[in-house]
Amino acid sequence: MTATNGRPAAGDAAGGDTVAAVVRQWRAVHPELDTGPMEVIGRINRCAALLQQAEDAPLRRAGLSRPEFDLLGALRRTGHELTPSELTRETFSSGAAVTKRLKQLTERGLVERRGDTRDRRVAHVRLTDTGRDLVDGILPEQLAYETAVLSVLAPEGQDELAALLADLLGRLEGRMGALRT
């Protein structure tokens, strides 16, 4: 089967997946429309949803959500204190979400907040020793888990997918930045 744009339908080559079924249904209703974008965006969204449902087993065992780990990871990989605003940018989260996560992580003893000596409105956040040890302990296990998830793809396929997604993400980030200004 061929998509209306002349390319083979992606679902046909892959043996069919849930997105392929949706695309076939849309083609039956609107055969004149190019469903190519749906095949890409739909699969990205479906993969993201399935990965979210799986919930990152090592993080779950440690009692952390992915967004909490991302926040702790930002503090660990940058190697210095960050303000909540900087954490918002580093983790692509809203300010309210970062505030909520910081409160929870502070209560668990994983991060500490201290006020700025020059400006009392500014807080600085850093990992505690417990937080640093937790991140350093989980990271190898999390990477092994992610490797297992991706093991269904050949290494060359993983490299190709990473490059394609990096290109798409870079272009989207550039476009969104231009739209915001």
C-alpha positions in Angstrom: 0.0 0.0 0.0 1.2 3.5 -0.7 0.4 6.7 1.1 -1.2 9.5 -0.9 2.1 11.2 -1.1 3.6 8.4 -3.1 5.7 6.9 -0.3 5.0 3.5 1.2 2.8 3.8 4.2 5.0 3.4 7.3 2.6 1.1 9.1 2.6 -1.3 6.1 6.3 -1.8 6.3 6.3 -2.3 10.1 3.6 -5.0 9.9 1.0 -2.6 11.4 0.7 -0.8 14.7 -2.1 1.2 16.3 -1.2 4.3 14.4 -1.3 2.3 11.1 -4.9 1.3 11.9 -5.8 4.9 12.6 -4.2 6.1 9.4 -6.0 3.4 7.4 -9.3 4.6 8.9 -8.6 8.2 8.0 -7.6 7.2 4.5 -11.0 5.5 4.1 -12.8 8.7 5.2 -10.5 11.2 3.4 -8.4 9.4 0.7 -7.4 12.8 -0.7 -5.5 13.8 2.4 -1.8 13.1 3.0 -1.6 11.2 6.3 2.3 11.3 6.3 2.5 13.8 9.2 0.0 11.7 11.2 2.2 8.7 10.7 5.2 10.4 12.2 3.6 12.6 14.9 1.2 9.9 15.9 4.0 7.4 16.4 6.1 9.8 18.4 3.1 10.5 20.6 2.2 6.9 21.0 5.8 5.9 21.9 5.9 8.7 24.5 2.6 7.6 26.0 3.8 4.0 26.2 7.1 5.0 27.7 5.3 7.2 30.3 3.0 4.3 31.2 6.0 2.1 31.8 7.1 4.7 34.3 10.8 4.0 34.3 11.2 1.0 36.6 14.4 2.1 38.4 12.9 5.5 39.2 9.7 4.0 40.4 11.6 1.7 42.8 13.4 4.8 44.1 10.1 6.5 44.7 10.8 9.2 42.1 8.8 10.4 39.1 10.6 11.2 35.8 10.1 15.0 36.4 11.6 14.7 39.9 14.6 12.8 38.5 15.0 15.3 35.7 15.2 18.1 38.4 17.7 16.2 40.5 19.6 15.3 37.4 19.8 19.0 36.3 21.4 19.9 39.6 23.8 17.0 39.4 24.9 17.4 35.8 25.4 21.2 36.0 27.5 20.7 39.2 26.3 23.8 41.0 23.4 25.5 42.6 20.5 26.6 40.4 17.7 29.0 41.0 14.1 27.7 40.6 13.9 29.8 37.3 17.1 28.1 36.0 15.6 24.7 37.0 12.4 25.6 35.1 14.5 26.2 31.9 16.7 23.1 32.5 13.8 20.8 32.9 11.3 22.3 30.4 8.8 22.5 33.2 6.5 25.2 34.5 7.4 27.3 37.4 4.5 26.0 39.5 5.6 22.4 38.7 9.2 23.1 39.7 8.0 24.8 43.0 5.9 21.7 43.8 8.7 19.3 43.1 11.2 21.3 45.0 8.9 21.2 48.1 8.6 17.5 47.9 12.3 16.9 47.3 13.2 19.2 50.1 10.9 17.3 52.5 12.6 14.1 51.4 16.1 15.6 52.2 17.3 15.4 48.6 17.7 19.1 47.9 18.3 22.2 50.0 17.3 25.8 49.4 19.1 28.8 50.6 18.3 32.5 50.2 20.4 34.8 48.2 22.4 37.2 50.4 21.8 40.1 48.1 18.3 39.5 47.0 15.9 37.8 49.4 13.4 37.0 46.6 16.0 34.7 45.0 16.5 31.1 46.2 19.4 28.8 45.4 18.9 25.1 45.2 21.5 22.4 45.6 21.6 18.7 46.0 22.2 17.3 49.4 24.7 14.5 49.8 21.7 12.1 49.9 20.3 13.5 46.7 23.7 13.3 44.9 24.1 9.7 46.1 20.6 8.8 44.9 21.1 10.3 41.4 24.5 8.6 41.1 23.1 5.3 42.2 20.0 5.4 39.9 21.7 6.8 36.7 23.5 3.6 35.7 20.4 1.5 36.4 18.2 4.0 34.5 20.5 3.9 31.5 20.5 0.1 31.5 16.7 0.2 31.6 16.5 2.7 28.7 19.0 0.5 26.8 16.8 -2.5 27.3 13.7 -0.5 26.0 15.6 0.5 22.9 17.2 -3.0 22.3 14.3 -3.8 19.9 16.1 -1.5 17.4 19.5 -2.4 15.9 22.3 0.0 17.0 22.3 1.6 13.5 18.6 2.2 13.8 19.0 3.8 17.2 21.7 6.1 15.8 19.5 7.0 12.9 16.4 7.6 15.1 18.5 9.7 17.5 19.8 11.8 14.6 16.4 12.3 13.0 14.8 13.2 16.3 17.7 15.6 17.1 17.1 17.3 13.8 13.4 17.6 14.3 13.8 18.8 17.9 16.4 21.4 16.9 14.1 22.8 14.2 11.1 22.8 16.5 13.0 24.5 19.3 14.2 27.1 16.8 10.8 27.6 15.4 9.1 27.9 18.8 11.7 30.3 20.0 11.1 32.5 16.9 7.4 32.3 17.5 7.8 33.5 21.1 9.7 36.6 20.2 
